[in-house]
Amino acid sequence: MTNGGAQFAISVDGKPRSLRDLRDTAFEAAQYLKSLNPHSEVTVLDLQTNISTPVIWKSETSPTPMKRK
């Protein structure tokens, strides 16, 4: 995978999957990949500082409303 000026790399289980040039876009894409692969390790690597950040995804289920009697 060629860099092409990207600043962030997204990996799933250690395999590079995507490159992004904006931090917000990288984390949005990583969260989407994590939602598709909840049991996989998804990380965002800052290519300038070489800092890797794991992505945590929580399901967006809402609590069950209480029934009134």
N, C-alpha and C positions, 0 to 999 in steps of 0.2 A: 504494500500500500504506500503510495507516494504522498508526501506531506502537502505539497502545493500551497504552503503558507499558513496551514492550520496551526492553531495554538493548543488545541485539546484533542486527545485521542480517547475514544470510548472502547472499552474491552469487555467482553462477556467470557467469563471463565478463562481469563488470560489471553484470549484471542482478540486481536484488534478488529473492530467491526465498523467504526465510523470515525471521521475526522471533522472537527468543527472549528471555526475561527472565533466564535463568541462564547464566553463562559455560560451565559444564561441558556443559549441554544444547546450547548453541550449537555448541561444538566437536565434540560427538558427531554432531550433525546435519550439520555441515559435512564431517566425515570420511566420513559415509555418502554424501553428495552427490558427494564427490570419488571415492569408490570406483565410483560409477555413471558418472562423467564423468572418467576419469583424465587425459585430455588437455586438460581445461578448467581455467581459473584459478578456484579457489574461495577466497573470502576471508571472514573474519569481521570486521565493523566494530563497534567499541565506540562506541555512539552518544553516550556521555557525554564521552569523551576524543577522539573522532574518529580513533582509531588503528586501522588496518586490518592484519590479520594473515593472510598467505597460509596455506593448509592444504596440507600435504604428506601424501600417502597412499602407503604401501608395501604391496604385495600380501602377504597372510598365507600365502604358500606355505612349507611346511617343507622343509628340505633332504632330498635323497634319501638314505635309509639305505644304508650300505655293505653289500655282500653278503659273507658269510663263505664261505671255501672249505673 
